Amino acid sequence: MAGLLNIAYIGSAILFILGIKRLGSAETARQGNRLSAIGMLIAIVVTLINQNVFDNWYWIVGGLALRGAIGAFAANRVEMTGMPELVALFNGFGGLASLLVGWAEYQRIIGEGRVSDLFTSGVIVLAILIGGITFTGSLIAWGKLSGKMNTKPTLCLNVYFQFYKI
């Protein structure tokens, strides 16, 4: 079973690579997007099977439906000139998700009263740091692209003041 799961992961990675390659041209971008989406679907299904999380399937289906509805709504409402801002926001939400997953894992380990090994601790710290930096940087990119922030170099303390015009 483990060998089949690994083959599926490899197939998923190949679909991602082919999808990204196809995104480089306007003529093949739709096909690239479709290939990447199929690769992601395979990766998600394989991970769910591998982790045996089907006891809470209703949370999974609910989350997928909610995210799909938000994505479809945003994609249909945003004009092509607003796509860079949308991509910056979606990228930021990915960073926020990484931060929250890292923080939840940290809280789970602390709640169980156990000590994690060095590798796990390092991964948790990196997930929180990189997720936080990605989220913050994406919010700044969104603010600058949408004209809500000026395009001058941004210092850390000035971000709050620029967003709220204080």
C-alpha positions as a Markdown table, in Angstrom:
| # | Residue | x | y | z |
|---|---|---|---|---|
| 1 | Met | 0.0 | 0.0 | 0.0 |
| 2 | Ala | 2.8 | 2.4 | 0.9 |
| 3 | Gly | 4.4 | 1.9 | -2.5 |
| 4 | Leu | 1.1 | 2.7 | -4.3 |
| 5 | Leu | 0.8 | 5.9 | -2.2 |
| 6 | Asn | 4.3 | 7.0 | -3.1 |
| 7 | Ile | 3.7 | 6.3 | -6.8 |
| 8 | Ala | 0.6 | 8.5 | -6.6 |
| 9 | Tyr | 2.6 | 11.3 | -4.9 |
| 10 | Ile | 5.2 | 11.1 | -7.7 |
| 11 | Gly | 2.4 | 11.2 | -10.3 |
| 12 | Ser | 1.0 | 14.2 | -8.5 |
| 13 | Ala | 4.4 | 16.0 | -8.6 |
| 14 | Ile | 4.8 | 15.2 | -12.3 |
| 15 | Leu | 1.4 | 16.7 | -13.0 |
| 16 | Phe | 2.4 | 19.9 | -11.0 |
| 17 | Ile | 5.6 | 20.3 | -13.0 |
| 18 | Leu | 3.8 | 19.8 | -16.3 |
| 19 | Gly | 1.0 | 22.2 | -15.2 |
| 20 | Ile | 3.5 | 24.9 | -14.2 |
| 21 | Lys | 5.4 | 24.4 | -17.5 |
| 22 | Arg | 2.1 | 24.9 | -19.4 |
| 23 | Leu | 1.3 | 28.1 | -17.5 |
| 24 | Gly | 4.1 | 29.8 | -19.4 |
| 25 | Ser | 2.0 | 30.3 | -22.5 |
| 26 | Ala | -1.4 | 31.9 | -23.0 |
| 27 | Glu | -2.4 | 29.1 | -25.4 |
| 28 | Thr | -1.7 | 26.3 | -22.9 |
| 29 | Ala | -2.4 | 28.0 | -19.6 |
| 30 | Arg | -5.9 | 26.5 | -19.2 |
| 31 | Gln | -4.5 | 23.0 | -19.8 |
| 32 | Gly | -1.7 | 23.8 | -17.3 |
| 33 | Asn | -4.1 | 25.0 | -14.7 |
| 34 | Arg | -6.2 | 21.8 | -15.2 |
| 35 | Leu | -3.1 | 19.5 | -14.9 |
| 36 | Ser | -2.1 | 21.3 | -11.7 |
| 37 | Ala | -5.6 | 21.0 | -10.3 |
| 38 | Ile | -5.7 | 17.2 | -11.0 |
| 39 | Gly | -2.2 | 16.9 | -9.4 |
| 40 | Met | -3.5 | 18.7 | -6.3 |
| 41 | Leu | -6.6 | 16.5 | -6.2 |
| 42 | Ile | -4.5 | 13.4 | -6.3 |
| 43 | Ala | -2.2 | 14.7 | -3.6 |
| 44 | Ile | -5.1 | 15.5 | -1.3 |
| 45 | Val | -6.9 | 12.2 | -1.8 |
| 46 | Val | -3.7 | 10.2 | -1.3 |
| 47 | Thr | -2.9 | 12.2 | 1.9 |
| 48 | Leu | -6.4 | 11.7 | 3.2 |
| 49 | Ile | -6.1 | 7.9 | 2.6 |
| 50 | Asn | -2.6 | 7.8 | 4.1 |
| 51 | Gln | -3.7 | 9.6 | 7.2 |
| 52 | Asn | -7.0 | 7.7 | 7.5 |
| 53 | Val | -9.0 | 10.9 | 8.3 |
| 54 | Phe | -12.3 | 9.8 | 6.8 |
| 55 | Asp | -13.9 | 9.6 | 10.2 |
| 56 | Asn | -14.4 | 13.4 | 9.9 |
| 57 | Trp | -15.2 | 13.5 | 6.2 |
| 58 | Tyr | -17.9 | 16.1 | 6.7 |
| 59 | Trp | -15.3 | 18.7 | 7.8 |
| 60 | Ile | -13.3 | 17.9 | 4.7 |
| 61 | Val | -16.2 | 18.2 | 2.3 |
| 62 | Gly | -17.4 | 21.4 | 4.1 |
| 63 | Gly | -14.0 | 23.0 | 3.9 |
| 64 | Leu | -13.6 | 22.1 | 0.2 |
| 65 | Ala | -17.1 | 23.4 | -0.6 |
| 66 | Leu | -16.5 | 26.7 | 1.3 |
| 67 | Arg | -13.1 | 27.3 | -0.3 |
| 68 | Gly | -14.4 | 26.4 | -3.7 |
| 69 | Ala | -17.3 | 28.8 | -3.4 |
| 70 | Ile | -15.0 | 31.6 | -2.2 |
| 71 | Gly | -12.5 | 31.0 | -5.0 |
| 72 | Ala | -15.2 | 30.8 | -7.7 |
| 73 | Phe | -16.8 | 34.0 | -6.4 |
| 74 | Ala | -13.5 | 35.9 | -6.3 |
| 75 | Ala | -12.5 | 34.6 | -9.7 |
| 76 | Asn | -15.8 | 35.7 | -11.3 |
| 77 | Arg | -16.0 | 39.1 | -9.6 |
| 78 | Val | -12.4 | 40.3 | -10.1 |
| 79 | Glu | -11.5 | 41.9 | -13.4 |
| 80 | Met | -8.3 | 40.8 | -15.2 |
| 81 | Thr | -6.5 | 44.0 | -14.1 |
| 82 | Gly | -7.2 | 43.1 | -10.5 |
| 83 | Met | -5.7 | 39.6 | -10.7 |
| 84 | Pro | -2.3 | 40.5 | -9.2 |
| 85 | Glu | -4.1 | 41.7 | -6.1 |
| 86 | Leu | -6.2 | 38.6 | -5.9 |
| 87 | Val | -3.1 | 36.4 | -6.3 |
| 88 | Ala | -1.3 | 38.3 | -3.6 |
| 89 | Leu | -4.3 | 37.8 | -1.2 |
| 90 | Phe | -4.6 | 34.1 | -2.0 |
| 91 | Asn | -0.9 | 33.7 | -1.5 |
| 92 | Gly | -1.2 | 35.4 | 1.8 |
| 93 | Phe | -4.0 | 33.1 | 2.9 |
| 94 | Gly | -1.7 | 30.2 | 2.1 |
| 95 | Gly | 0.9 | 31.7 | 4.4 |
| 96 | Leu | -1.6 | 32.2 | 7.1 |
| 97 | Ala | -2.7 | 28.6 | 6.8 |
| 98 | Ser | 0.9 | 27.5 | 7.2 |
| 99 | Leu | 1.2 | 29.7 | 10.3 |
| 100 | Leu | -2.0 | 28.4 | 11.8 |
| 101 | Val | -1.2 | 24.7 | 11.2 |
| 102 | Gly | 2.3 | 25.2 | 12.8 |
| 103 | Trp | 0.8 | 26.9 | 15.8 |
| 104 | Ala | -1.9 | 24.2 | 16.2 |
| 105 | Glu | 0.7 | 21.5 | 16.1 |
| 106 | Tyr | 2.7 | 23.4 | 18.7 |
| 107 | Gln | -0.3 | 23.7 | 20.9 |
| 108 | Arg | -1.1 | 20.0 | 20.5 |
| 109 | Ile | 2.4 | 19.0 | 21.6 |
| 110 | Ile | 2.3 | 21.3 | 24.6 |
| 111 | Gly | -1.3 | 20.1 | 25.5 |
| 112 | Glu | -0.1 | 16.5 | 25.5 |
| 113 | Gly | 2.7 | 17.5 | 27.8 |
| 114 | Arg | 5.4 | 15.9 | 25.6 |
| 115 | Val | 8.6 | 17.2 | 24.2 |
| 116 | Ser | 9.1 | 17.0 | 20.4 |
| 117 | Asp | 12.3 | 16.0 | 18.7 |
| 118 | Leu | 14.6 | 18.6 | 17.2 |
| 119 | Phe | 13.5 | 18.0 | 13.6 |
| 120 | Thr | 9.7 | 18.4 | 14.5 |
| 121 | Ser | 10.4 | 21.5 | 16.5 |
| 122 | Gly | 12.4 | 23.0 | 13.7 |
| 123 | Val | 9.7 | 22.3 | 11.1 |
| 124 | Ile | 7.1 | 23.9 | 13.4 |
| 125 | Val | 9.2 | 27.0 | 13.9 |
| 126 | Leu | 9.9 | 27.3 | 10.2 |
| 127 | Ala | 6.2 | 26.8 | 9.3 |
| 128 | Ile | 5.2 | 29.6 | 11.7 |
| 129 | Leu | 8.0 | 31.9 | 10.6 |
| 130 | Ile | 7.7 | 31.4 | 6.9 |
| 131 | Gly | 3.9 | 31.4 | 7.1 |
| 132 | Gly | 3.9 | 34.7 | 9.0 |
| 133 | Ile | 6.4 | 36.3 | 6.7 |
| 134 | Thr | 4.5 | 35.1 | 3.6 |
| 135 | Phe | 1.2 | 36.4 | 5.0 |
| 136 | Thr | 2.6 | 39.8 | 6.0 |
| 137 | Gly | 4.5 | 40.2 | 2.7 |
| 138 | Ser | 1.5 | 39.3 | 0.7 |
| 139 | Leu | -0.7 | 41.8 | 2.5 |
| 140 | Ile | 1.9 | 44.5 | 1.8 |
| 141 | Ala | 2.0 | 43.4 | -1.9 |
| 142 | Trp | -1.8 | 43.5 | -2.0 |
| 143 | Gly | -1.9 | 47.0 | -0.4 |
| 144 | Lys | 0.7 | 48.3 | -2.9 |
| 145 | Leu | -0.8 | 46.7 | -5.9 |
| 146 | Ser | -4.3 | 48.0 | -5.1 |
| 147 | Gly | -3.1 | 51.5 | -4.3 |
| 148 | Lys | -4.0 | 51.3 | -0.6 |
| 149 | Met | -0.3 | 51.8 | 0.4 |
| 150 | Asn | 2.3 | 54.0 | -1.2 |
| 151 | Thr | 5.0 | 52.3 | -3.2 |
| 152 | Lys | 7.9 | 53.7 | -1.2 |
| 153 | Pro | 10.0 | 51.2 | 0.7 |
| 154 | Thr | 8.1 | 50.0 | 3.7 |
| 155 | Leu | 9.6 | 49.8 | 7.2 |
| 156 | Cys | 8.0 | 47.3 | 9.6 |
| 157 | Leu | 6.4 | 49.9 | 12.0 |
| 158 | Asn | 5.1 | 52.0 | 9.1 |
| 159 | Val | 3.0 | 49.1 | 7.7 |
| 160 | Tyr | 0.3 | 49.6 | 10.4 |
| 161 | Phe | 0.2 | 53.3 | 9.9 |
| 162 | Gln | 0.0 | 53.1 | 6.1 |
| 163 | Phe | -2.9 | 50.6 | 6.1 |
| 164 | Tyr | -4.9 | 52.6 | 8.6 |
| 165 | Lys | -3.8 | 56.1 | 7.4 |
| 166 | Ile | -2.8 | 57.2 | 10.8 |
